[in-house]
Amino acid sequence: MNPIEEFDQKNKTTISEMAKDSSLAEVTKEWFYKSSKYEYSYHFKWMGRPIIQFPQDIIALQEIIWEVKPNLIIETGIAHGGSLIFSASLLELIGGDGKVLGIDIDIRPHNREAIEAHQMFKRIELIEGSSISDEVVEKVKQIAKDKKNILVILDSDHTHEHVLRELELYSPFVAVGSYCVVFDTDIEDLPEDLFPDRHWGKGNNPKTAVREFLRENDGFEIDKMIQDKLLITVAPDGYLKRIK
Ligand SMILES: C[S@@+](CC[C@H](N)C(=O)[O-])C[C@H]1O[C@@H](n2cnc3c(N)ncnc32)[C@H](O)[C@@H]1O
């Protein structure tokens, strides 16, 4: 084993030991609950645009994008555009002609204006409409038709029904070895009082959709190593790797 492999191997061992530490899991859960009250995930920006993600998940996405080097990243759920700018900036650093396709049912004018004015917009295309509508999916197919190495990130409506439909519609785009990342699976694990005015909650969220999807689809598996090393993630069981 060379020194680089040795380093990676040691990390694998410590990560799997860490994942079994129930006292650490308890502290993490408590930290999660307490910080969520302050809308922790809204507090960060990527190159000037708000990105509604935890820094840990942003790092995990960076690792995935570097490893996969996709030539198209499809993201549902744009909000302020920070996640699109993030993906585009990594594709820019990697080089090549990789593009990002963002889909949102409601691209607010001030967000559109800021995204379009951004230096990374040269790698971004926006579609306004529901991610599960026939019209939007048809447009995505046209854009994706010549792309062989696609990564998908689902972060729009977090209801079971919507995410399951997104998984059915968008998983076929994902290349073998690439990922379909499903955000906000943590809703299943958090106390209901954190989402009092939402139309999703325990039993009706991205994690329940992932479970149903995986029962029928053996082409994907949960990459547990990612959540095990992050500990703090909004996507437990949401990093789905296409294996065949
Ligand atoms: C959590 S935010 C996305 C955050 C963004 N990915 C980021 O990391 O900064 C969810 C977004 O999903 C959008 N959305 C809700 N329902 C949708 C649907 N049916 N199709 C597409 N987008 C939808 C909302 O308008 C909102 O902007």
The ligand as a Gaussian input file, in Angstrom:
#p B3LYP/6-31G(d) Opt

LIG

0 1
 C      -34.742000      24.422000      -0.267000
 S      -35.010000      25.509000      -1.601000
 C      -33.655000      25.141000      -2.664000
 C      -32.331000      25.529000      -2.098000
 C      -31.159000      25.468000      -3.047000
 N      -30.995000      24.171000      -3.647000
 C      -29.885000      25.808000      -2.306000
 O      -29.127000      24.895000      -1.956000
 O      -29.644000      26.996000      -2.054000
 C      -36.395000      24.783000      -2.389000
 C      -36.827000      25.422000      -3.710000
 O      -37.683000      24.471000      -4.359000
 C      -38.636000      25.176000      -5.127000
 N      -39.765000      24.290000      -5.447000
 C      -40.833000      23.993000      -4.686000
 N      -41.664000      23.158000      -5.348000
 C      -41.098000      22.921000      -6.554000
 C      -41.462000      22.143000      -7.688000
 N      -42.607000      21.479000      -7.732000
 N      -40.630000      22.127000      -8.755000
 C      -39.470000      22.820000      -8.738000
 N      -39.082000      23.581000      -7.699000
 C      -39.883000      23.644000      -6.624000
 C      -38.966000      26.382000      -4.270000
 O      -39.479000      27.428000      -5.075000
 C      -37.628000      26.715000      -3.610000
 O      -36.958000      27.728000      -4.318000

